[in-house]
Every structure is written in structure tokens, then in C-alpha cells.
Amino acid sequence: MASQRITDLMQSTACESEIKFYFVTKSGSIDEASEDLKYSFQIIADFSSCTENLLWVSEANCLKFDVSSLSKENIFVLEEFEGDAFQHLALTKAIVLGPRVVISCQLTDDAVPNIASPIYTLALKNAVVCLSGLSAERRAEIHKLVGFMGGLWTKDLTESTTHLITNTVTTAKYECARGEDLELIKSINKLN
């Protein structure tokens, strides 16, 4: 599925459509939702031709979804990117978004980035991050965080790379990036 604007997704939530939005809270009630989650729901509802496909679900009910049955036509909006419900949904092909993504995309009429990762915020939208000098465990953690912030990562330093994250200045990638117009993040603690 190519990147799609929130308004396009919302307009395709006609009752006969397969696209469904799920807004997740502890109990499945709008009453306990944050203002951002309520606002993201309202944004979708205002553009949707069929509110039957806009559902409030509890974290417990999220665990009942069959991992293999969910697709990109199932869009989950969660406030927290942690816990059992989030971990369960992250294993699926469903689109998992933070409420700020819905709000940001609607305000700017931008597309939701077409990446495999759940997206909590668009802080790194249009960023392409390369890593150097990090352990495999730390690389995996940073890849996950970059995806959560709407960014992409690449193994190789290319001309599309916008940021290099490293814990040392003695790598070939660092030397190469120093001569380019790249944002160099020398201390990986900035991501914590």
C-alpha cells in the first residue's frame, strides 16, 4: 500500500469498505481517552462517510485479534506504544499509529509514511538514518525508535542519508559523513 493521506483513508471508510479504524484505550471507552486520541477520532469521524467502521476497543480486546488476519486495512490508533496490546498489534500487518500522527497528517495534508513500523510521531519524517559503531542490540533499538518517529534507516551511508548516529568518530562512515551536509549525532544518549 502506497503512502496515503489521512483524508484519503477517511473517505474510503464507506460502510462497504474493508478499512476500519480502531481507537484503543484501557477499557475501550472514549471517556478515558486523552484529548489527542479524542481529537484524532473526531478528525476521522468528520471525514468518514460511515462511522460504523470507527470503533473504540479495549487493550484486552486487541489481544483477541488474530495476528494473521489483520492487514493494512486495519488501522489502530493507540496512545501508548508499550504493553501487551501494542506488542500484539506490532506483530501484525495492521497500521499502528499514535494520535499525533493522525493530527499532524490532517493539519498538513501529508501522507502517512509507508513504513512497516508502528508510527507514534512524525518527528523524523523525511529523515534517513544510518548507524555506525554500535552493537547489534543498540542498532535494533535505534531502528525501532526511528520507525516510531516516522523515519527510515539504511545500512549504508548513501546520498539520501540525512543523519548518522554513532558512538565513535573513528569509523569510515563518520569520516565520510563529516564531509557531507549530514546531521551527526555523536552521542546515542540523545535518543533516550
C-alpha positions as CSV (number, residue, x, y, z in Angstrom):
1,M,0.0,0.0,0.0
2,A,1.5,3.3,-1.0
3,S,1.6,6.2,1.4
4,Q,-1.9,7.6,1.8
5,R,-3.2,10.9,3.1
6,I,-5.4,10.6,6.2
7,T,-8.2,12.3,4.3
8,D,-8.0,9.6,1.6
9,L,-8.1,6.9,4.2
10,M,-11.0,8.6,6.0
11,Q,-13.0,9.0,2.8
12,S,-12.5,5.3,2.0
13,T,-14.2,4.2,5.2
14,A,-17.6,3.9,3.5
15,C,-19.7,1.1,5.1
16,E,-18.9,-1.3,2.3
17,S,-15.1,-0.6,2.6
18,E,-12.8,-3.0,4.4
19,I,-10.9,-0.2,6.1
20,K,-11.6,0.1,9.8
21,F,-10.2,2.4,12.4
22,Y,-9.7,1.2,16.0
23,F,-9.2,3.6,18.8
24,V,-7.6,1.9,21.7
25,T,-7.9,2.7,25.4
26,K,-7.6,0.5,28.5
27,S,-11.4,-0.2,28.7
28,G,-12.4,0.7,25.2
29,S,-14.2,3.8,26.3
30,I,-13.9,7.3,24.8
31,D,-14.4,8.6,28.3
32,E,-10.8,7.6,29.4
33,A,-9.1,8.8,26.1
34,S,-6.7,11.6,26.1
35,E,-7.6,14.9,24.3
36,D,-5.3,13.9,21.4
37,L,-7.0,10.5,21.0
38,K,-10.4,12.1,21.1
39,Y,-9.3,14.7,18.6
40,S,-7.9,12.1,16.2
41,F,-11.2,10.2,16.5
42,Q,-13.1,13.4,15.7
43,I,-10.8,14.1,12.7
44,I,-11.6,10.7,11.2
45,A,-15.3,10.9,12.1
46,D,-15.6,14.3,10.4
47,F,-14.3,12.9,7.1
48,S,-15.8,9.4,7.3
49,S,-18.9,8.5,5.4
50,C,-19.6,5.6,7.7
51,T,-18.9,5.8,11.4
52,E,-19.7,2.0,11.7
53,N,-16.0,1.5,10.7
54,L,-14.7,3.7,13.6
55,L,-14.5,1.6,16.7
56,W,-13.4,2.1,20.3
57,V,-11.7,-1.1,21.6
58,S,-10.1,-2.1,24.8
59,E,-6.5,-3.2,25.2
60,A,-7.8,-6.7,26.2
61,N,-9.9,-7.0,23.0
62,C,-6.8,-6.1,20.9
63,L,-5.2,-9.3,22.2
64,K,-8.1,-11.2,20.7
65,F,-7.4,-10.2,17.1
66,D,-5.8,-13.0,15.1
67,V,-2.3,-11.7,14.2
68,S,-2.5,-13.3,10.7
69,S,-6.0,-11.8,9.9
70,L,-5.1,-8.1,10.3
71,S,-3.9,-6.1,7.3
72,K,-3.2,-2.6,6.3
73,E,-6.9,-2.1,6.1
74,N,-7.0,-2.2,9.9
75,I,-5.7,1.0,11.4
76,F,-5.2,1.1,15.1
77,V,-4.6,4.4,17.0
78,L,-3.0,4.0,20.4
79,E,-1.8,6.5,23.0
80,E,0.8,4.1,24.4
81,F,3.4,2.3,22.4
82,E,4.1,-0.3,25.1
83,G,2.3,-3.1,26.8
84,D,0.7,-6.4,25.6
85,A,-1.8,-4.8,23.3
86,F,0.8,-2.7,21.5
87,Q,3.2,-5.7,21.3
88,H,0.5,-7.9,19.8
89,L,-0.6,-5.3,17.2
90,A,3.0,-4.5,16.2
91,L,3.4,-8.2,15.1
92,T,0.6,-7.8,12.5
93,K,0.4,-6.1,9.1
94,A,-2.1,-3.6,10.6
95,I,-1.2,0.1,10.5
96,V,-0.5,1.2,14.1
97,L,-0.4,5.0,14.7
98,G,-0.1,7.4,17.6
99,P,-2.9,10.1,17.7
100,R,-0.3,12.8,16.9
101,V,0.3,11.2,13.5
102,V,-3.4,11.5,12.6
103,I,-3.5,15.1,13.8
104,S,-0.3,16.1,12.1
105,C,-1.2,14.5,8.8
106,Q,-4.6,16.1,8.8
107,L,-3.2,19.6,9.7
108,T,-0.5,19.4,7.0
109,D,-2.4,17.2,4.5
110,D,0.6,15.0,4.4
111,A,0.7,11.3,3.7
112,V,1.2,8.7,6.5
113,P,4.7,7.4,5.8
114,N,4.6,4.0,4.2
115,I,6.9,2.1,6.6
116,A,6.5,-1.3,8.2
117,S,7.0,0.2,11.7
118,P,4.2,1.5,14.0
119,I,4.4,5.3,13.9
120,Y,4.0,7.2,17.1
121,T,5.0,10.7,15.9
122,L,6.4,12.3,12.8
123,A,9.4,13.8,14.5
124,L,11.8,12.1,12.0
125,K,9.6,12.3,8.9
126,N,11.8,12.6,5.8
127,A,14.8,11.5,7.8
128,V,17.0,8.7,6.6
129,V,19.2,7.5,9.4
130,C,22.4,5.4,9.2
131,L,24.2,3.9,12.1
132,S,27.9,3.3,12.7
133,G,30.0,1.8,15.5
134,L,27.0,0.4,17.5
135,S,26.3,-3.0,18.9
136,A,23.7,-5.2,17.2
137,E,21.4,-4.8,20.2
138,R,21.7,-1.0,20.2
139,R,21.2,-0.9,16.4
140,A,17.9,-2.8,16.7
141,E,16.7,-0.5,19.5
142,I,17.5,2.6,17.4
143,H,15.9,1.2,14.2
144,K,12.7,0.7,16.2
145,L,12.8,4.2,17.6
146,V,13.5,5.8,14.2
147,G,10.5,3.9,12.8
148,F,8.3,5.0,15.7
149,M,9.2,8.6,14.8
150,G,8.3,8.2,11.1
151,G,11.9,7.9,9.8
152,L,13.7,5.4,7.7
153,W,17.0,3.8,8.3
154,T,19.6,2.5,5.9
155,K,22.6,0.1,6.5
156,D,24.8,2.1,4.1
157,L,25.7,5.7,4.1
158,T,24.1,7.0,0.8
159,E,23.3,10.4,-0.7
160,S,19.8,10.0,0.7
161,T,21.1,9.7,4.3
162,T,20.2,12.7,6.4
163,H,21.6,11.6,9.8
164,L,24.4,9.4,11.1
165,I,24.2,8.1,14.6
166,T,27.5,6.8,16.0
167,N,29.2,6.3,19.3
168,T,32.7,6.8,17.9
169,V,34.4,9.2,15.5
170,T,36.8,6.5,14.2
171,T,34.6,4.8,11.7
172,A,34.7,5.2,7.9
173,K,31.1,6.3,7.8
174,Y,31.8,9.1,10.3
175,E,34.7,10.3,8.2
176,C,32.7,10.2,5.0
177,A,29.7,11.9,6.7
178,R,31.8,14.7,8.2
179,G,32.5,16.0,4.7
180,E,28.8,15.9,3.8
181,D,25.9,18.0,4.9
182,L,24.7,15.4,7.4
183,E,23.4,15.8,10.9
184,L,25.9,13.9,13.1
185,I,24.7,12.5,16.3
186,K,27.8,11.6,18.3
187,S,26.1,10.7,21.5
188,I,23.5,8.0,21.2
189,N,22.2,9.1,24.6
190,K,20.3,11.8,22.8
191,L,17.7,9.2,21.7
192,N,17.0,8.1,25.3
